[in-house]
Amino acid sequence: MSRLPLLGATAAAITLLSGCGTIDQETGRLVRVFAPYRIDVVQGNVVTSEQLEKVKPGMSRNQVRDVLGSPMVTDIFHVDRWDYIFTIVRPGTEVQRRSVVVLFDGDTLKSITAPELPTEREFVVSISRPNLPRNPNPIELTEEQRKALPRPPRQEAPPAPDAGPMRDYPPLEPK
């Protein structure tokens, strides 16, 4: 008789714990249902290929800063080197990391070392979330959609009220 309560408690524990995870059909692994939320971590300066095209050797430090922004790293031991580093860490995606090194000779830009940088459009696509639902209502209408819109009824403007003197105080300037 003492085995019945133990068997019931075991069955209840198995039932309760089975709600904490499921088995992935493809891999056979236990998948957590209640996973903690992980935020996107974005650090540094985004440098696009369009920005890099605007920077030319011979530019001053201020001109480079106007185009690329403030550098992520400036080293007091290497005063002629600026590092623009960008990193984005998102759960479930590959880590993006880019490093652009700008070298100066005094106050004049000497050279730039950069990997293949994305265009602004490519960068936006790379950070957008593909699993978000798309807006079914387009922002911009086609010419056919504009022509199909109903015309608003034409209304006559109400007559303007009599624009006589509206003040009840004496004028500020003597006549």
C-alpha positions as CSV (number, residue, x, y, z in Angstrom):
1,M,0.0,0.0,0.0
2,S,2.9,2.4,0.7
3,R,4.0,2.3,-3.0
4,L,0.8,4.0,-4.3
5,P,1.5,7.5,-2.8
6,L,5.1,7.3,-4.0
7,L,4.0,6.3,-7.5
8,G,1.4,9.1,-7.5
9,A,4.0,11.7,-6.4
10,T,6.4,10.5,-9.1
11,A,3.8,10.7,-11.8
12,A,2.8,14.2,-10.7
13,A,6.5,15.3,-10.7
14,I,7.0,14.0,-14.2
15,T,3.8,15.7,-15.4
16,L,4.8,19.0,-13.9
17,L,8.4,18.9,-15.2
18,S,7.3,17.9,-18.7
19,G,5.9,21.4,-19.2
20,C,9.4,23.0,-18.8
21,G,10.7,21.8,-22.1
22,T,10.0,19.9,-25.3
23,I,12.0,17.5,-27.5
24,D,13.1,19.0,-30.8
25,Q,12.0,16.6,-33.5
26,E,15.0,17.1,-35.8
27,T,17.9,17.0,-33.3
28,G,16.2,15.0,-30.5
29,R,17.5,17.5,-27.9
30,L,15.5,18.9,-25.0
31,V,14.5,22.5,-26.0
32,R,13.8,25.0,-23.3
33,V,10.4,26.6,-23.6
34,F,11.1,29.2,-20.9
35,A,14.3,30.7,-22.1
36,P,15.4,34.1,-20.7
37,Y,15.1,37.1,-22.9
38,R,18.4,38.2,-24.4
39,I,18.9,41.7,-25.6
40,D,20.8,42.8,-28.7
41,V,24.1,44.4,-27.8
42,V,25.3,47.1,-30.2
43,Q,28.6,48.8,-29.6
44,G,30.8,51.2,-31.6
45,N,30.6,53.2,-34.8
46,V,28.9,52.0,-37.9
47,V,31.0,52.9,-40.9
48,T,29.4,52.2,-44.3
49,S,31.0,52.1,-47.8
50,E,29.3,55.5,-48.6
51,Q,31.0,57.1,-45.7
52,L,34.4,55.6,-46.5
53,E,34.2,56.9,-50.1
54,K,33.9,60.5,-48.8
55,V,37.2,60.2,-46.8
56,K,40.3,60.9,-48.8
57,P,44.0,61.1,-47.9
58,G,45.0,64.7,-47.1
59,M,41.9,65.5,-45.0
60,S,42.3,67.0,-41.6
61,R,41.3,65.2,-38.4
62,N,38.2,67.4,-38.0
63,Q,37.1,66.6,-41.6
64,V,37.5,62.9,-40.9
65,R,35.5,63.2,-37.7
66,D,32.7,65.1,-39.5
67,V,32.3,62.2,-41.9
68,L,33.0,59.1,-39.8
69,G,32.1,60.4,-36.3
70,S,34.2,60.2,-33.2
71,P,36.5,57.1,-33.1
72,M,35.7,54.3,-30.7
73,V,39.3,54.0,-29.6
74,T,42.0,56.7,-29.4
75,D,45.3,55.6,-27.8
76,I,47.6,58.0,-26.1
77,F,50.6,55.8,-27.1
78,H,49.5,55.9,-30.8
79,V,48.2,59.4,-31.3
80,D,48.2,59.1,-35.1
81,R,45.8,56.1,-35.0
82,W,42.0,56.1,-34.7
83,D,40.0,52.9,-34.5
84,Y,36.4,52.7,-35.5
85,I,35.1,49.4,-34.2
86,F,31.5,48.1,-34.6
87,T,30.1,45.0,-33.0
88,I,26.5,43.7,-32.8
89,V,25.6,40.6,-30.8
90,R,22.1,39.2,-31.3
91,P,20.7,35.9,-30.0
92,G,20.4,33.3,-32.7
93,T,22.5,35.2,-35.3
94,E,26.2,35.4,-36.2
95,V,28.1,38.2,-34.4
96,Q,28.9,41.1,-36.7
97,R,32.3,42.8,-36.1
98,R,34.0,45.4,-38.3
99,S,37.2,47.4,-37.6
100,V,38.3,50.5,-39.6
101,V,41.8,51.9,-38.8
102,V,42.5,55.5,-39.7
103,L,46.2,56.6,-39.7
104,F,47.3,60.2,-39.6
105,D,50.6,62.0,-40.2
106,G,50.3,64.9,-37.8
107,D,46.9,66.5,-38.5
108,T,46.6,65.0,-42.1
109,L,44.9,61.7,-43.0
110,K,47.6,59.3,-44.3
111,S,45.7,56.0,-44.9
112,I,42.6,53.9,-44.1
113,T,42.5,50.2,-43.5
114,A,39.1,48.7,-43.7
115,P,37.4,45.4,-44.6
116,E,34.7,45.1,-47.2
117,L,32.1,47.4,-45.7
118,P,28.4,47.2,-46.4
119,T,26.4,50.0,-48.0
120,E,23.9,51.7,-45.8
121,R,21.0,49.7,-47.3
122,E,22.9,46.4,-46.9
123,F,23.6,47.3,-43.2
124,V,20.0,48.0,-42.5
125,V,18.9,44.7,-44.1
126,S,21.6,42.8,-42.1
127,I,20.3,44.1,-38.7
128,S,16.6,43.9,-39.5
129,R,14.7,41.1,-38.0
130,P,13.3,38.7,-40.7
131,N,10.8,37.0,-38.4
132,L,8.8,40.2,-37.7
133,P,5.5,40.4,-39.5
134,R,5.5,42.7,-42.5
135,N,3.1,45.6,-42.6
136,P,0.4,44.6,-45.1
137,N,-0.4,48.3,-45.6
138,P,2.2,49.8,-47.9
139,I,3.5,53.2,-47.0
140,E,3.6,54.4,-50.6
141,L,0.7,53.9,-53.1
142,T,1.1,53.0,-56.7
143,E,-0.3,55.3,-59.4
144,E,-3.2,52.9,-59.9
145,Q,-4.0,52.8,-56.2
146,R,-4.0,56.6,-56.1
147,K,-6.5,56.8,-59.0
148,A,-8.7,54.2,-57.3
149,L,-9.1,56.4,-54.2
150,P,-12.4,58.1,-53.8
151,R,-12.3,61.9,-54.4
152,P,-13.2,64.0,-51.4
153,P,-16.3,66.1,-51.8
154,R,-15.7,69.6,-52.8
155,Q,-16.7,72.1,-50.2
156,E,-17.0,75.8,-50.5
157,A,-15.1,77.9,-48.0
158,P,-17.4,79.8,-45.6
159,P,-17.5,83.5,-46.2
160,A,-14.9,85.4,-44.2
161,P,-16.3,87.4,-41.3
162,D,-16.3,91.2,-41.5
163,A,-12.7,92.3,-40.9
164,G,-13.5,95.6,-39.2
165,P,-11.5,97.0,-36.3
166,M,-11.0,94.3,-33.8
167,R,-9.4,96.3,-31.0
168,D,-11.1,98.0,-28.2
169,Y,-8.0,99.8,-26.9
170,P,-6.5,103.1,-28.1
171,P,-3.7,102.9,-30.7
172,L,-0.1,102.8,-29.3
173,E,1.1,105.6,-31.6
174,P,-0.3,109.1,-31.6
175,K,-1.8,110.3,-34.8
